[in-house]
Amino acid sequence: MNKQENYTLREAPFYLPLADEVELFSAAYEERLPVLLKGPTGCGKTRFVEHMAHRLYRGEWSNPERLAVVNPLQTVACHEDLSATDLVGRFLLQGDETVWQDGPLTRSVKEGAICYLDEIVEARKDSTVLIHSLTDHRRILPVEKQGLILDAHKNFLLVISYNPGYQNVLKDLKPSTRQRFIAIDFDYPEEEQEANIIVHESGIDSAMALELAMLGARIRNLRQHGFDEGVSTRLLVYAAQLITRGVSPLKACDAAICKAVSDDIEVQHAIAELVTTVFPTD
Amino acid sequence: MSVNETRILLDKVSVDASKQFSDVAVDVTRLVSEDGADQWATLCGALASSGWHGFEATLAYLTLTQAMLSDDSVKRLLASGHFGCDLSNQTSEPSIAYFKGYAALISAGKGAFYGDIEDVARLVFTRYKRAATLVADYFRAAYGIALHCSPRDLTAWLELGRELANVNREMMQSFLKLSSSKMPWLFIRKLARVTSSSSITYMQFHDSLQKSCSEDLLIDLQPLFLKYIAGEHSITPFYEALIKARLTRRSAITITDLLHRFEDVRLATALVSNAEKLPMGGTIDKWVAEGLGQKSFVASEAFFQLESSRSQELLESLRGQVNLQDYKRVMLLYTEAFCGRRLTIEPSVEDDEPHWLPHTDGQTIFLPDSVAYFPTRAENFSYLKVALLHQLGLFEFGTFTNIAKSRHLIKYFEKVPLADYLYNLLEDARVDWQLEHKFRGARPALAKQKEFALSLRRVPPDSLVGRLLEVVIQVGLDGTIPDWIDTHVKLEAELLAEEIFHLRVPGATVEDTHRVLPVCYKILIDLEMTLATETLPDPVIYRGESDTDIVMLNLALLDLKEDFEVTEGNEDSMSIATLLDPKNADIKALKDGDLQDMAGMLVTELDVDLVPEEGGEIDELMNKFKDVLKGFSGQRKEAHRFRYDEWDYLIDDYRRHWCTLHEIRDIDVQPEFFDDTLREYSQVARNVRKQLNMLKPELLRKVKGVVDGEELDLERAVESIVDRKSGITPDERIYIRRERKERDVAALFLLDMSASTDDVIVSEQQETPLVDGEPGYGESNPSEKRIIDLEKESVILMSDALEELGDNYSVCGFSGYGRDEVEYFLCKDFDEPLNHRSKGRIGGIKPCRSTRMGPAIRHATRSLVKTECRVKALIIISDGYPQDFDYGKDRNSKEYGIMDTMKSLTESREQGVQSFCLTVDPSGHDYLRSMCQDAEYMVIQDIKQLPNELSKVYRSLTG
């Protein structure tokens, strides 16, 4: 794991806007409105947040205060064991002493960074409750173990994401949580836009990228067959990257797509047949 | 009698005979002594006096005399005359045949053979004096053989005749009737040395064998025939199989080589019977070796008859055969991915037989059941994939999107059938070209199939329009204008080709076809041609041909169905949507007939439950529905058909696709039975509901090792403290939480509807009256009830309780007669509501025929597995052991049925289905202990306990 002090957004992450998400997010940031990003895996939610964080903290929309923030973006991958303690902080034993360690949420609140909680519904319920106080007019973070209540830095923004098709009913966001955020929907891009993304990310030629995008769109028709998300843009980029490294398109798609999206042999076979429909055999 | 006296006698009998006698007598008197001449004359007179046709015998003798005189065989003259007179004791027929044949023999220079012929003739005559026709037949046959066959053949024939004459008259008669100069007499003689009857049998089949097989093949097979007739089994089926097989030269060589390995004629017969399905070449050796190496004769026989699973699988792998069933799910997934629609895929059939033509009806794509055009599996699979791709291309490139517009356009042509046919040809070509442009990967496979399709094209019959349409097809397959095109229409052919190429450009749409069609049509019409069905070229093998009217109707119905489904999903609209689902309507039958009946029938059905509000959304959609059906009527869809293997324990293998199961929804309904049962058994119903309600998901399960929960996990808490004392950051997951457990259950009740369930249940006299709460209290007299009634009632009570519990369940019955007529009655399907229709079907269950359990269990398992529920339960309620008239070769043996049922239950278990058999047959233990594991069956002694026991079984299976 990188030391946090050394992790920073040096280059602007590439992001191709598909609709008006950039404008919406920047407007939300101006008002410090918490943002909820909804969409399937690998469709660009995290990249979008990185992109916006760069533009706000390092790019054309930055200001001296934000430039001074060492880590403008704190990303937390939520899981079912993630508790409030993990987000806020805990006392750790170091020899004979107990030392307080700020969690990523606390650091963001203090420094005025963007805290991005990815797949928030996976987290335990006590962690989602923390969100409530940060996302209404109070903008406070109670640190119970220290007996503190922190006021959020004026530049602080909370962004969460979740995939509505993936989680089941039991793990849905409560309305009281949902209604604290403005929501931006994400989905896989149209073929042409996706091809542009693939070209940029991998350096592959546009004809091949279009074919990969077409393949992706077809495979996504198989949602509900053991892989609810279809094939993500990320995987298509991986396939393209393999191709640019000299791997044949069939083998690249087999490794990056067929075997990755499903363990069902027949689903893999069907996808493999789709691949051979799009790409000639070696 | 002197010559003159004979002449006078003959004058009275026949003028011709008298005249000829006079002529011949001149030579006779010249060449023989006077005494000899008188004897000769006496013989002539005696022959003439032998009967009504005696003069014919005399004439024949005179002809013989002339032949003998010229051949210098005068010495035999009197002897032959005496013999002829002897032969005429009954009628003249034998002597006539004798004299004529002898004369012919002398004329042919083969008079030397008369002695041998006459020897056998004397034997025949001695044995069958009174059988004049038989004797005559002998002479005719013998002289025929002598005249046309070699001396060796004649010798063989005569030996055979001598032998058969000593057997019996029938055999002799058959021998003489069947004799011909074309038969291989030396070989037949050899056959007779084994058994006399085998020679006759061969003679019976020889002509047909000769027509069916080549002469060389028959000669090659002779050692085999000799081997088989020495065996204990009849060779007749083998001959019949050879005749039917019509082996080509190539297959004959292979088959002959193979047959020499077969000792048993029955196996040889099986091989020849299936010769056309076998690949000829080296690959077949392995298959034959496997078949001969089976553990028993029965297994080998099933192997060569292609009835065993092992046999078919090996053959398929050797042939590279690809079966649609093996790849159906892959094809379905591919289809859904490619076009974003949930189309179904089914084998293509015509008149209930597998058909090779792919096609679609807009909702289902029909593909060949199996493909073996190419030597390898990969190639055959590629063919199947291209066939599918072409059908998908019709969706992808707008053929069906604009189908209504296309149909409308075609109707404006003067000759609609020609325009329609031409349009389909053009669209097929366009779709394939666009597939090649858009999908690089599909190009090689498409090119290969086009080449293959071209290689199969035939020159159309002598019809100009047929030939020009064939040009359209071949150009559309990337071929050139064929050489056989008539010179005077070559220009038109070139113009057609030029027009078609407009569809080849990337991005050509169906509108381009609309533009090209009138031009091509005009080229054909200007030649003043008419389209006759018999002149149409054959369809392209991998493209097939679809009925666009049916496609259009199906697509319209599907659109309407979606409209209904989006109307807030209320029950009325969902029921109508189910009716509109093309799966439930026989669209093919809807093409012709009266519209009002269908529309009226459907509306009547709907009216029973659903009363659409006048002017409401549903009412509006119903009217739209009637418009769509305008001009059509229909009938309810036939039962779905499914093929299942059957386990044959004798061959230790499955008999592939042995049974045909018909899934039937169209059952006589008796809706009042359901409600009456609930009323009658209200107390029992309450008890059953109570029992099943205990299964409701208030049950919780413990999850240990969580960060917060209702209880402390002591063990982990201690570990945590120890860690803390040791200076290590303790683990926080020291609690136990209870999580709600959800039921994910699918249960199928399978009822035996065999004829025996019609038996009335005899109840025992009750010694003390029943009190409230006791089983049977308040119920009607069970002695009036049949077994089937109790079965139904039990299931009804369960259905009522399950509705409250919320589990997913299905109610089915099975019966049938024979392996091709297994009936599976689907009374209530999974996810189907328990409405008046399903209640009616359950109530309408009635005793039918036999009890072929195996296929019914397999089908039930299939339905259960499709639900994808975690717990799958199959509960079978029966009254006896599995039986059917052809459930195994030995009708009196129960073993086959029991073994197959046991196997089917094992298969269910392997697929995650828990099964349980409940029987009311008192001797159920005898066979159920073989069929099921101990904990998987129950014999119910008191049938009145069936409802209670059923609910207990359910709880144990799904709790």
Interface residues (C-beta under 8 A of the other chain):
Chain A: D81 S83 T85 L92 L93 G95 D96 R124 D126 E211 R218 I219 N221 L222 H225 E266 V267 H269 A270 I271 E273 L274 V275 T276 T277 V278 F279 P280 T281
Chain B: R329 V330 M331 L333 Y334 E336 A337 F338 C339 G340 K385 L389 F439 R440 G441 A442 R443 P444 V707 D708 R724 G727 I728 T729 E732 R733
